Amino acid sequence: RLIAIVSGEGGNPRAMIVDPGGTGHIVRRGDYVGRGERIRLGPGQPEREINWRVVRVRPDRIILVREDPIQAGPPVTRVMRLYPEEDT
């Protein structure tokens, strides 16, 4: 859950997210968040771990991407909003 965004000076904004256990974490662009998911690309292939990565911190949201090596195409995108629509 996204609870705060600090834009600050210097062009390196940060965000604070809270995990399901209630612990807060400060993240910025390039940081990995959440527990990685282990996948196997095919029989006999080693497992790989894929994670969500922060690609952008906006004044009202953070944008996360996760590469999906199984499906060719663009990475999967997820948006965490500071003020979810159901709260407004």
C-alpha positions as CSV (number, residue, x, y, z in Angstrom):
1,R,0.0,0.0,0.0
2,L,1.4,3.4,-1.0
3,I,1.1,5.9,1.9
4,A,3.5,8.8,1.0
5,I,5.5,10.4,-1.7
6,V,8.4,12.8,-1.1
7,S,9.4,14.7,-4.2
8,G,12.2,16.7,-2.5
9,E,15.0,18.4,-4.4
10,G,17.5,16.9,-6.7
11,G,15.1,15.0,-9.0
12,N,15.2,11.8,-7.0
13,P,11.7,11.4,-5.5
14,R,10.9,8.7,-3.0
15,A,7.8,6.9,-1.9
16,M,6.8,5.0,1.3
17,I,5.0,1.8,1.0
18,V,3.7,-0.5,3.7
19,D,3.8,-4.3,3.4
20,P,1.0,-6.6,4.6
21,G,2.8,-7.0,8.0
22,G,2.6,-3.2,8.6
23,T,6.3,-2.4,8.0
24,G,7.1,0.7,6.1
25,H,9.7,0.8,3.3
26,I,11.2,3.8,1.4
27,V,11.6,3.1,-2.3
28,R,12.9,5.1,-5.3
29,R,13.3,4.5,-9.0
30,G,15.2,1.3,-9.7
31,D,14.3,-0.4,-6.4
32,Y,12.8,-3.9,-6.3
33,V,9.6,-4.4,-4.2
34,G,7.7,-7.4,-3.0
35,R,8.6,-11.0,-2.8
36,G,10.0,-12.4,-6.0
37,E,8.2,-15.0,-7.9
38,R,10.1,-18.1,-9.0
39,I,9.4,-19.4,-12.5
40,R,10.8,-22.0,-14.8
41,L,10.9,-21.2,-18.5
42,G,10.6,-24.8,-19.6
43,P,11.4,-28.4,-18.8
44,G,15.0,-28.8,-17.7
45,Q,15.6,-25.0,-17.4
46,P,16.8,-23.5,-14.2
47,E,14.3,-21.4,-12.1
48,R,14.4,-17.6,-12.4
49,E,13.1,-15.1,-10.0
50,I,11.1,-12.1,-11.3
51,N,10.4,-9.1,-9.2
52,W,8.5,-5.8,-9.4
53,R,10.8,-2.8,-10.0
54,V,9.9,0.9,-9.4
55,V,10.3,2.7,-12.7
56,R,8.7,6.0,-11.9
57,V,7.6,8.0,-8.9
58,R,4.9,10.5,-9.6
59,P,3.3,13.0,-7.3
60,D,0.2,10.7,-6.8
61,R,1.4,7.2,-7.8
62,I,4.3,4.9,-8.4
63,I,4.7,2.8,-11.5
64,L,6.1,-0.7,-11.3
65,V,7.2,-3.1,-14.0
66,R,8.0,-6.8,-14.1
67,E,9.7,-8.5,-17.0
68,D,7.8,-11.6,-18.1
69,P,10.3,-13.9,-19.8
70,I,7.6,-16.5,-20.6
71,Q,5.6,-14.2,-22.9
72,A,7.3,-12.1,-25.6
73,G,6.3,-8.5,-25.5
74,P,6.4,-5.5,-23.2
75,P,6.9,-5.9,-19.5
76,V,3.8,-6.1,-17.2
77,T,3.0,-2.7,-15.6
78,R,1.3,-2.0,-12.2
79,V,0.3,1.3,-10.8
80,M,0.0,2.0,-7.1
81,R,-2.0,5.1,-6.4
82,L,-1.5,7.3,-3.3
83,Y,-5.3,8.0,-3.2
84,P,-7.1,4.9,-4.6
85,E,-10.4,5.7,-6.3
86,E,-12.4,3.8,-3.7
87,D,-11.1,6.0,-0.9
88,T,-12.2,9.3,-2.7
